[in-house]
Every structure is written in structure tokens, then in C-alpha cells.
Amino acid sequence: MPVLQRVQALTANQRGYNPLAGWQYEYAPYPAVVRVGINTTGASATVQGSIFTGSMNVLERGPIGAGGTAGVMPAPLNFPYIEFTVQAGDRIAMAIDETAGATPTVNTWCAIDPIE
């Protein structure tokens, strides 16, 4: 199960941050189940996010869970993971926007498990 963990401090009003960009599994090499956990140190609704794959919008743009600690990966008990399937060759992408003129940190955890 390949896993990606990223911690990124956003700049004020930054748009379009994609923590999966450049990851070896950004394009799924096989049919798989993907799990994404994400949180932010910013206040509620100040960071908005979307998740896309293939032709599907997995997560419509909306607030990212607040209350995280910089560098601490989100646990599914506190920040429910988003889970979806992808086909071989599908791109997995995120778009994260800071909307309040602040500088929060975003913690992202992503795993991709092959479907057998």
C-alpha cells in the first residue's frame, strides 16, 4: 500500500495547491481504492478543498476540517477519510484554496491500495 504524507504551509489567499502533484502514484498504475485524510491548522471554513479523479468530482469544493496540528497526520477517528475507487491511468488530483488571507498548514495523508 503506497502512502503519501505531505505537510504544507499555505500563503495568504493561495489557490490550487495540489499535494498529490508529482507523486509517483498521481496517475493510478492499477485499479485501486484510494483513501485521503486531510486537515488544516486554520479556522473552520478558511481552507476549501476538492478532490478529482478521472471524470469524477469525488469531493465537491468545501471546507477542510480545522483543528489539526502542523505536521500531525489526520487520524480517521477525528477527520473521516474520503475513500473512492480509481481505474488504471486515472489521475488523482486535489485543489486546496486558502480563502481568509491567513497562513494555515495543511496536513495530507493518501494511500492507494490495488483492487485484486
Phi, psi and chi 1 to 4 in degrees:
 res  aa     phi    psi   chi1   chi2   chi3   chi4
   1 MET       -  101.9  160.7 -179.5   69.6      -
   2 PRO   -66.6  138.4  -21.2   32.0      -      -
   3 VAL  -130.0  140.0  172.5      -      -      -
   4 LEU  -118.2  133.4  171.5   79.8      -      -
   5 GLN  -126.8  126.5  -62.8 -176.8   91.7      -
   6 ARG  -134.2  142.1  -69.4 -115.5  163.8  101.4
   7 VAL  -126.3  126.3  176.4      -      -      -
   8 GLN  -140.6  125.9  176.7   69.1   41.8      -
   9 ALA   -82.6  124.9      -      -      -      -
  10 LEU   -86.9  151.7  -59.7  179.5      -      -
  11 THR   -88.7  163.7   58.9      -      -      -
  12 ALA   -58.1  128.8      -      -      -      -
  13 ASN    61.9   23.3  -60.5  -48.5      -      -
  14 GLN   -65.8  139.3 -178.7  175.4  -15.5      -
  15 ARG  -124.2  144.6  -58.9  -78.1 -166.1 -108.1
  16 GLY    77.8   20.1      -      -      -      -
  17 TYR   -64.5  128.5  166.6   59.4      -      -
  18 ASN  -122.1   99.0  179.9    5.5      -      -
  19 PRO   -64.7  -15.5   18.5  -25.5      -      -
  20 LEU   -90.8   -7.8  -53.4  178.6      -      -
  21 ALA   -60.8  128.6      -      -      -      -
  22 GLY    85.3   -4.3      -      -      -      -
  23 TRP   -70.2  144.1 -175.3   32.2      -      -
  24 GLN   -55.8  -29.5  177.4 -179.4   -6.6      -
  25 TYR  -106.4   20.9  -63.7   93.3      -      -
  26 GLU   -57.5  -35.7  178.3 -179.8    1.9      -
  27 TYR  -107.1  114.9  -69.9   88.9      -      -
  28 ALA   -58.5  125.1      -      -      -      -
  29 PRO   -81.4   -9.1   27.1  -31.5      -      -
  30 TYR  -158.1  161.9   37.8   68.4      -      -
  31 PRO   -59.5  135.7  -20.8   31.0      -      -
  32 ALA  -154.5  163.6      -      -      -      -
  33 VAL  -101.2  130.0  172.8      -      -      -
  34 VAL  -112.8  135.2  177.2      -      -      -
  35 ARG  -122.4  131.7  -70.6 -172.9  -41.4  -82.1
  36 VAL  -126.3  129.3  175.8      -      -      -
  37 GLY  -118.2  135.0      -      -      -      -
  38 ILE  -148.2  139.4 -175.0  167.6      -      -
  39 ASN  -149.3  172.8   68.4   16.8      -      -
  40 THR  -141.8  154.7  179.2      -      -      -
  41 THR   -83.6   -9.3   59.2      -      -      -
  42 GLY   -72.6  167.4      -      -      -      -
  43 ALA   -69.8  159.5      -      -      -      -
  44 SER   -53.2  135.6 -179.3      -      -      -
  45 ALA    71.8    6.5      -      -      -      -
  46 THR   -87.5  -19.1   63.7      -      -      -
  47 VAL  -118.4  125.3  178.2      -      -      -
  48 GLN  -111.0  146.9  -56.3  -82.9  -48.4      -
  49 GLY  -145.0  157.2      -      -      -      -
  50 SER  -138.0  152.9  -59.0      -      -      -
  51 ILE  -129.1  134.3  -59.5  175.3      -      -
  52 PHE  -128.5  150.3  -48.8   92.1      -      -
  53 THR  -153.9  137.9 -175.9      -      -      -
  54 GLY    51.9 -124.8      -      -      -      -
  55 SER  -103.3   14.9   61.7      -      -      -
  56 MET  -108.5  136.0 -177.2  171.6   46.6      -
  57 ASN   -94.3  100.5 -172.5   -9.8      -      -
  58 VAL   -71.9  -43.2  174.8      -      -      -
  59 LEU  -128.4  110.6  177.3   66.5      -      -
  60 GLU   -63.3  146.1 -170.7   70.5   36.1      -
  61 ARG   -52.2  126.5 -175.7  170.8 -171.0 -125.9
  62 GLY  -167.3  177.4      -      -      -      -
  63 PRO   -67.7  141.2   17.1  -23.0      -      -
  64 ILE   -89.1  141.7  -60.6  -62.9      -      -
  65 GLY   -55.2  130.2      -      -      -      -
  66 ALA   -97.0  171.9      -      -      -      -
  67 GLY    96.8    5.3      -      -      -      -
  68 GLY   -75.1  168.2      -      -      -      -
  69 THR  -114.7  132.7  -58.7      -      -      -
  70 ALA   -53.3  126.0      -      -      -      -
  71 GLY    87.6   -3.4      -      -      -      -
  72 VAL  -105.2  117.0  177.3      -      -      -
  73 MET   -65.8  144.3  -68.2  -59.9  114.2      -
  74 PRO   -66.4  135.0   20.0  -27.3      -      -
  75 ALA   -97.7  140.6      -      -      -      -
  76 PRO   -60.9  -21.3   11.4  -17.5      -      -
  77 LEU   -67.6  -37.6  177.9   63.5      -      -
  78 ASN   -97.8  -30.5  -59.1  -37.6      -      -
  79 PHE  -132.9   93.6  -61.4   93.9      -      -
  80 PRO   -52.2  134.0  -23.0   32.4      -      -
  81 TYR   -74.6  150.2  -73.8  179.2      -      -
  82 ILE   -96.8  126.9  -61.9  145.1      -      -
  83 GLU  -124.5  134.7 -171.7  170.7  -54.5      -
  84 PHE  -156.5  166.6   53.7   96.1      -      -
  85 THR  -105.4  153.8   58.9      -      -      -
  86 VAL  -133.4  157.9  -65.3      -      -      -
  87 GLN  -101.1  160.5  -62.1  -57.1  -48.2      -
  88 ALA   -56.0  131.5      -      -      -      -
  89 GLY    92.8  -14.1      -      -      -      -
  90 ASP   -65.9  138.5  -78.8   -4.3      -      -
  91 ARG   -86.3  137.4 -179.4  174.2 -176.7 -129.5
  92 ILE  -108.5  119.6  -51.4  162.6      -      -
  93 ALA  -136.9  153.0      -      -      -      -
  94 MET  -129.0  154.7  -60.4  175.3   74.4      -
  95 ALA  -133.4  112.5      -      -      -      -
  96 ILE  -115.3  129.5  -61.3  173.8      -      -
  97 ASP  -122.9  133.4  -58.6  -31.0      -      -
  98 GLU   -92.1  125.8 -164.1  -68.6  -46.5      -
  99 THR  -117.0    2.4   61.6      -      -      -
 100 ALA  -117.5    8.2      -      -      -      -
 101 GLY    71.5   24.1      -      -      -      -
 102 ALA  -107.3 -174.1      -      -      -      -
 103 THR  -131.3   65.1   55.3      -      -      -
 104 PRO   -75.5  165.1   31.7  -37.0      -      -
 105 THR  -106.2  138.1  -62.9      -      -      -
 106 VAL  -110.6  127.5  174.4      -      -      -
 107 ASN  -105.3  126.8  -57.6  -53.8      -      -
 108 THR  -127.2  134.8  -52.4      -      -      -
 109 TRP  -128.4  129.9 -178.4   93.4      -      -
 110 CYS  -140.5  132.2 -177.8      -      -      -
 111 ALA  -125.8  144.6      -      -      -      -
 112 ILE  -126.6  119.5 -178.3  168.5      -      -
 113 ASP  -113.9  126.1  -65.2  -41.4      -      -
 114 PRO   -62.5  144.4    4.8   -5.1      -      -
 115 ILE   -93.7  126.3  -63.3  173.4      -      -
 116 GLU   -98.0      -  -51.1 -137.2    2.2      -
